[in-house]
Amino acid sequence: MVEKRTSVSTGTTRRSLLAATGVGAATALAGCTGGSSDGGQTTVRMRTSTSSTTAYGANQGLASAVNDQTDDLFVEAQTSQGTEANIGALQSEDAEMVYIQNWSAYDVQQGNDPYDQLNFDMVQVFHYYDLPWFFITNSSDLETLSDIGADTKVSPTPKGSGTAPALEKALGYAASDYERVSVGYGSQGSAMNENQLDVGVGTLMNFAANPSWLQQTASEVDMKVLDVEDSTAQAWQDDERLLSQTVDTGQIENATTPGEIAAPTFAYNFVARNDLDYDTVYDFLTAMHEKKAELTEYHGLLATFESNDFWVKNMYDGVPFHPAAADFYKDELGVWSEDFERADEK
């Protein structure tokens, strides 16, 4: 029986072709990995970050939405300690999909330590969210990043965070020398008041949502967003390791801002092993898309998925799409670009 799917394309989809020729998906894709199957229901384990993060909370909502839409899959949102642990879960096949960001994706693609011994090819599935970062202060002496000097105490996110290496690299284009300190996100305001911190960081999730810890900082000090000089912005744009995009800081309440500025941006995408079962990925994306108008009811962060273009926003250069994802975006959503790469099927 041919499985009916709503499609923006008049062409034959890869799945309907399999059905029409009498080739069952299980036969055609024998040998592919997938979640455990119980009575015909396939489990999809997804990993993001720790339990207190928005990333994990939104993933819980996403899992619930897909589970409400289909009986063929059971999606389980799982916690994780971060990107390195997530890639490790793919390596050990303890997860089907995990999120990472562009900085780590580059290291995986290049085979850099600690990802130089992976036994699988990584593929992209869908975009999750973006975090553009900017630098904040309460100092009247600082206006731009270039004003930072050797005695300026700067915390470009806490030491050990996955974001720190990228922000340290970005900051280096404007300030070659400063005092590196480590302050938690929610402690930046008090640290500034105690003269333990001169410059901290802020972000707007998906370029709009103001995190509670940034609101807290703005309520504790006369917060100011530092401007970025054109030469620094251009250096960020030219650096292949950095993703630099424009963010409107004028939307931040209780803060003095320069308006639109360049911002080192982290794009968080869900990735998988290339040998993850084709139907598992296609069915997951189908169920998720069928729920897209209701996703915001499960978690506010998921509202962006109402736009089909968002599903493939800020995808990683040099990392191919899972074959099922590629077909889904081409045949169902009509957002496939010739600049994208489709992985070979396993």
N, C-alpha and C positions, 0 to 999 in steps of 0.2 A: 504494500500500500504506500502510495506516495504521501509523504508528510507535507501538509500545506503550511506555507510560511508567507507572511506578508513581505513583499519585497519591492524595493524602489527600482529594481532592475527587471527588464523583460527577458533577460537571459536565463538559462537554466542554472540553478544553483548546484553546487557540487553534491549536496546531500540528496536533492531530488534526483540527480543523475544516478547516484548509487541505488536509490530505491527503484527507479524506473528500469534499471538493468538487472534487477533481482539480486544485487549484491548487498547483503546485510552489513550494517555498520560494524557489528562485532567481528564478522569474517574479514571485512576489508581492512580493519584496523587492528587485527590480532597482533599482540606483542606490545601494544602501547600501554604505558602506565596510566594509572588513574587512582582515584580514591577507592577505599574499600567499598564493596558492594554487598548490600544486605537485602535480599528479596527483591532485587531489581533496582533498588535505590542506591545511588552512588554518593559517597561522602566526599565533599570538597573542603579540605582544611585550609583556612586562610590565616596568615600571620601578618601582623602590623607592628605594634609596639606594646608598651606596658599598659596595665589595666586603667591607669588614671588619665590616659591621653585621649584627645579627641579622635585621633586616628583609630584607636581600638573601639571607642564608642560608636563611631560611624560605621565601622566594619560589622559590629554587632547588629546595627540597624539594617545594613545591606544583607547580611545573612538571613535575618528574619524576613525581609521582603522577598528574597528568592525562595525561601522555604514556604512562604505563604502562596507563592505563585505556581510552584511545581511540586509534584510528588516524586519526580524522577531523581531529584538531587536532595541531599541534605548538606547544607553549607554550615560549617562550624567556624566561628571567629575565635582565634586563639591569640593569646598574648605572646610577646617576644621581647627580648632585650635589645633588639635593633637590627640594623641591616646585615651585619656580619652573621648574626645568629639566623637571620632569615635565609640567607644564601646557604648556610649550613643545613637548614631544614630541607631545602630542595636537594642538596647533595645526598642527604640520608633518606630522602623520600618520606620525610615526616610531615610534609605539607605539599599541597598541590599548587597553591598560589601564594606569593608573598609580595609585600611592597618593599621597594627600595627607592633611592633617589639618584639623580643624575650623576652625582659625584662618585658614588659606588658603582653605578652602571659603567662608567668609564674604566674603573679599575678592573671590573670583571671582563670587559671587552678587551682590555690590553693584557689580561693575564697577570696583573700586578698582585703582589702579596697583599692580603692573605688568600687571594682567589686564583693562585697559579696552579692549583692541583684539582680543579673541578672536573668531574667525570660526565658532565652534561653540557648541552648547548642551551643558553638562556634565551628565552623569547618573551616578547611583550604581549600583554593581554588587554589592559585598558588603563587610561589615566585616572588617577585618584584625586589629587589636589596639588595646589602650588603654595609655596611659602616664599614670598619675596622678603628679603631682610634689609633693614636699614639700621643706622646707628643713632642712638639717643644720648642726650646729656642734660644736665641742669646748670652747666657752666656758662656764664655770660661771656667768657673769653673764647669760646669755640663756636664757629659758624659753619665751617666745612670740615670734611675729613682731613684736609691738608693742614688744618690748624693743630692737629694732634702732634705733640712733641714728646721728647724723651721722658719727661716727668709726668705725662698723662697716663692715668691708670685706666686701662681699657679691658673690658671683658667681652670678647667677640664670641659669646655663648660660653658656658662652663667648660673647663678643660675636660677632655674625654668625650664630649658630645660629638655626634656624627656630623654636626653642622660646623664645628669649630675649624677644621682644616680649610674648608672653602672660604669662610669669612676671614680667617687669618691671611690667606693668600690674597683675597680681594683688598683687604685693608692695607696690605703691603705696597700696593700701587700708589697709595696716597700718603701713607705715613710709614717711613722706613724704620722708625725707632719709637717705642713706647713701652710703658711698664705693663706687662701682661699679668692680669689678675683673673681670678675665677669667681664669678658671682652667679648664683641661681637666678632664674628668670623672675621669680616672685620676690626676690630680695634686693633687686636693683635700686628701688626707691630708697629704702632704708640705708643701703650702702652709700648712695650718693649723699644723703643727709649726714652720714657719719664721716664723710670725706674719704671713704675707702674705695670709691669708684667715681671716675669722671665721665666715662663713656660706656654705655651698655648697648643693648640691641633691642629691636622690636620687629614685629612681623604682622602682616595682615593675611590671614588664611584665605586663599583664593582671591587675593588682592582686595578683600572687602571686610572679612570678619575680624573684629578687634578682640584678641584673646584677653581673658580676664586678668592675667598678670600684667599686661601692658596698661590696661585701665587702672589697675592698682598703682602702678608706677606713676602714671599721670596724676593720680589723686594725691600722691605723697610729695611730689616735687614739681617745680616749674619746668615741665619736660619740654625739650626742644629736639626736633629731628635735624640732624646735621645734613647740610647740602652736599652734593657731589659735583666736583668740578668736571668740565667737559673732558679734560685729558684723562681723568680717572675712569669716567664712564666709557671712553673709547678703549682704554686698556682692558677693561673687563670684557668688552664686546669682542676684542681680538684674541682673548685667551680661550682656547678650545676646551679647557677644563671647567670654565665658568659659564653658567647660563645667566645672562644679564637681561632683565626686562624692566619696564617702567611701571612704577607704582604711584598712585595718588595718595600722598600722606596727608593731604588736606582734609580727608574724611575722619582723621583721628580727633576725638574730642579732648578738650582741656590740654591742648599742646600747641606749641608754636612750630609751624612746619614750612618747608620751602615749596609745598605743593607736589608736583610730579617730579620724581627723581629716578635715576637708574638704581636698580637694586639687584644684588646677587640673589638668584632665585633657585630654590630647590623644587624640582618637579618629582612628585612621588607617583610612581606607576606600579601596577601589579604585574609581576612577571611569573613565569613558570618554566618547567623543563620542556624542551621541544617534543619529548616523547609523551607528554600528557595527552590522554585520549581525546581525539578530535570531537566526538559527540559530547563529551563532558564540558569542554570549553564552549562549544556552540550552544548547547542547551542552557548553560549558565548565563551567557550573554543574552540569549533570547528571553529568558525569564526575567532577568534584570531590566531589560529594555521594556518589556511589557508592563513592568511596574513603575516606569520612570516618572509618571505623573504623580505617583503616591510616595516616592522615595523620601521626600522631605518630611512626611509624617513619621517616618522611622528615625530620621536624624536630619537636622537642619543642614549639615554639611553636604548632604546628598542632593540638594536642590539643583545643583549645577548640571546634573545628568539629564535634565529636561532638554538640554541642547545637545543634539546629536554630535555636533562638532567637538564638544567638550570631551567625549570619549577618547579622542585621538589627539588631544592637545598636548603639546610639549613632550612628544614621544622621543625616545633616545636615538640619536644618530648612530648608525652602525649596529644596532640591535634589531634583528628581524621580528616580525609579528608571528605569533603562533598561527599555523595554517588556518585553523578554524576562526580565529579572530580576524585574520585578513579577509576570509570569505564573508564573514558576517558584516564587516564594515563596508565591503564592496557591494554585496548583494542585498543586504537588509537596510543599512543606514545610508548608503550612498556617500560615505565620507572618505573612502579610500583615495589616497593620493599616489600618483606615479613616483613620488619621491620616497614612498615607504618600501620596505623590503619584506617579502613573504618567505618565511623559512620553509625549507624542504620538509615534507612529511616523513615521519619515522614509522 
